[in-house]
Amino acid sequence: MSKILSFSFLAVFFINIIIPSYAQKGNYELVAEFQPPHIDFSKNKNNRRYQLNDLKLSESGKMLLAEYGNRNSLIAIYNLDSMKCVGAYWIDNIVELGECYLTENDTKLYVRVSRYSSDYKIILVGQRYIRDVTCDKTPKGCYMAKPTQETVQFYSPDQKYYFARNANNKRTLHIYKRAGD
């Protein structure tokens, strides 16, 4: 009888204490988990070294940019309202998200082609439209690129979301939302 009570107590403890805290970071609950989007990587499509390298939130706070890569970059765009990937785009260069930005209600993404280039790619979010332009044709114009540190975890400015690369699987993006929001 004592063994049954002990086992019952442990089961209740495990279910009520351990499991809910597994999907939480402090006051935040896990609301989405994303692997890299599966698009044709051409010759690199089976490359397992691709990992989440950088994250950036749009100025509106509604879109999250994620850069996956090894020698080339895959830019994924996630809508925070629907918690869905709205686009994934292959760039044949290493891209720094610090030099990327969204405009026009998060419908156009401007991507600097490489650190030392003044060329950009314009991407229409949610479509397969990608076009090359020079920096003078972009909303921010030509400016000197500033070195940026890659960011793999951060809070949104309003502290509503916490974004992080999974510590155990560097290919996985976790999105947490503050409990009660």
C-alpha positions as CSV (number, residue, x, y, z in Angstrom):
1,M,0.0,0.0,0.0
2,S,2.8,2.4,0.8
3,K,4.4,1.8,-2.6
4,I,1.2,2.6,-4.3
5,L,0.8,5.9,-2.4
6,S,4.4,6.8,-3.1
7,F,4.0,6.0,-6.8
8,S,0.8,8.1,-6.9
9,F,2.4,11.0,-5.2
10,L,5.4,10.9,-7.6
11,A,3.1,10.7,-10.6
12,V,1.0,13.7,-9.5
13,F,4.1,15.6,-8.7
14,F,5.7,14.9,-12.1
15,I,2.5,15.7,-14.0
16,N,1.8,19.0,-12.1
17,I,5.3,20.3,-11.6
18,I,7.7,19.0,-14.1
19,I,5.7,18.9,-17.3
20,P,4.3,22.5,-17.2
21,S,7.7,23.9,-16.4
22,Y,9.3,22.0,-19.3
23,A,7.6,24.4,-21.9
24,Q,8.2,27.6,-19.9
25,K,11.0,30.1,-19.5
26,G,10.2,32.0,-16.3
27,N,7.0,33.8,-17.0
28,Y,6.9,32.8,-20.6
29,E,5.2,29.8,-22.3
30,L,6.4,28.0,-25.4
31,V,3.8,28.9,-28.2
32,A,5.7,27.8,-31.3
33,E,8.7,25.7,-32.3
34,F,10.1,25.9,-35.9
35,Q,12.6,23.8,-37.8
36,P,14.3,25.5,-40.8
37,P,11.8,25.7,-43.6
38,H,12.1,23.0,-46.2
39,I,12.8,24.5,-49.5
40,D,15.1,23.3,-52.3
41,F,18.6,24.0,-51.2
42,S,19.9,22.8,-54.6
43,K,23.1,21.0,-53.9
44,N,23.0,21.8,-50.2
45,K,19.5,20.5,-49.4
46,N,20.7,17.6,-47.2
47,N,23.4,19.6,-45.4
48,R,22.8,19.1,-41.7
49,R,25.2,21.9,-40.7
50,Y,22.6,24.6,-41.4
51,Q,21.7,26.2,-38.1
52,L,19.8,29.3,-36.9
53,N,22.4,32.1,-36.9
54,D,20.5,35.3,-36.4
55,L,17.1,36.7,-35.4
56,K,15.6,40.1,-36.0
57,L,12.2,41.6,-35.3
58,S,10.5,44.0,-37.8
59,E,10.0,47.6,-36.7
60,S,6.2,46.9,-36.5
61,G,6.9,44.0,-34.1
62,K,4.6,41.7,-36.2
63,M,7.3,39.8,-38.2
64,L,10.3,37.8,-37.1
65,L,13.2,37.3,-39.5
66,A,15.4,34.2,-39.0
67,E,18.6,33.5,-40.9
68,Y,19.7,29.9,-41.3
69,G,22.9,29.1,-43.0
70,N,26.4,27.7,-43.4
71,R,27.9,29.1,-46.6
72,N,24.7,30.6,-48.0
73,S,21.6,31.9,-46.2
74,L,18.1,30.9,-45.9
75,I,15.9,33.8,-44.6
76,A,12.6,32.7,-43.0
77,I,9.9,35.2,-42.2
78,Y,7.4,34.3,-39.4
79,N,4.2,36.1,-38.7
80,L,3.7,36.5,-34.9
81,D,0.0,36.9,-35.1
82,S,-0.6,33.6,-36.8
83,M,2.6,31.9,-35.6
84,K,3.3,30.7,-39.2
85,C,6.1,30.9,-41.6
86,V,5.0,33.3,-44.4
87,G,8.1,33.0,-46.6
88,A,11.5,31.3,-47.0
89,Y,14.0,32.7,-49.4
90,W,17.4,31.3,-50.5
91,I,20.2,33.9,-50.9
92,D,23.5,32.7,-52.5
93,N,25.6,34.6,-49.9
94,I,26.0,35.0,-46.2
95,V,23.4,37.6,-45.1
96,E,23.5,39.6,-41.9
97,L,20.0,40.5,-40.6
98,G,21.4,43.7,-39.1
99,E,21.5,45.0,-42.7
100,C,18.0,43.8,-43.6
101,Y,14.7,45.6,-43.1
102,L,11.0,45.4,-43.8
103,T,9.0,48.3,-45.3
104,E,5.4,49.0,-46.4
105,N,3.5,47.3,-43.7
106,D,6.0,44.4,-43.6
107,T,5.3,43.5,-47.3
108,K,8.8,44.2,-48.7
109,L,12.0,42.9,-47.4
110,Y,15.3,44.6,-48.3
111,V,18.3,42.3,-48.0
112,R,21.9,43.5,-48.4
113,V,23.5,40.9,-50.6
114,S,26.8,40.8,-48.6
115,R,28.7,42.7,-46.0
116,Y,30.8,44.6,-48.5
117,S,28.3,45.1,-51.3
118,S,26.0,48.0,-51.9
119,D,23.5,45.8,-53.8
120,Y,20.2,44.7,-52.3
121,K,17.6,42.1,-53.0
122,I,13.9,43.1,-52.8
123,I,11.7,40.3,-51.7
124,L,7.9,40.6,-51.7
125,V,6.9,38.7,-48.5
126,G,4.7,35.7,-49.1
127,Q,5.5,35.6,-52.8
128,R,8.3,34.2,-54.9
129,Y,9.3,37.7,-56.2
130,I,13.0,38.5,-55.7
131,R,14.7,41.4,-57.6
132,D,18.2,42.9,-57.4
133,V,18.6,46.6,-56.9
134,T,21.3,49.1,-56.1
135,C,21.3,50.8,-52.7
136,D,20.2,54.2,-54.2
137,K,16.9,52.5,-55.1
138,T,16.1,51.4,-51.5
139,P,14.1,53.4,-48.9
140,K,17.2,53.9,-46.7
141,G,19.5,54.7,-49.5
142,C,23.3,54.0,-49.5
143,Y,25.0,54.0,-46.1
144,M,28.0,52.3,-44.6
145,A,27.2,48.9,-43.1
146,K,27.8,48.7,-39.4
147,P,29.1,45.5,-38.0
148,T,26.5,43.7,-35.9
149,Q,26.5,40.9,-33.4
150,E,24.4,37.9,-34.4
151,T,21.4,37.5,-32.0
152,V,20.0,34.1,-31.2
153,Q,17.9,35.1,-28.2
154,F,16.1,38.3,-27.2
155,Y,12.9,39.8,-25.9
156,S,10.5,41.9,-28.0
157,P,10.6,45.6,-27.0
158,D,7.2,45.2,-25.2
159,Q,8.5,42.1,-23.4
160,K,5.5,40.1,-24.8
161,Y,7.7,37.6,-26.6
162,Y,10.9,35.8,-26.0
163,F,12.7,34.4,-29.0
164,A,15.5,31.8,-28.7
165,R,17.5,29.2,-30.5
166,N,17.2,25.8,-28.9
167,A,20.3,25.1,-26.9
168,N,20.2,21.4,-27.7
169,N,19.3,21.7,-31.4
170,K,20.8,24.8,-33.0
171,R,18.5,24.4,-36.0
172,T,15.3,25.0,-34.0
173,L,13.6,28.3,-33.2
174,H,11.5,28.6,-30.0
175,I,9.0,31.4,-29.6
176,Y,7.7,32.0,-26.1
177,K,4.8,34.3,-25.1
178,R,4.4,36.0,-21.7
179,A,1.8,34.1,-19.6
180,G,-1.5,35.9,-19.5
181,D,-1.1,37.8,-22.8
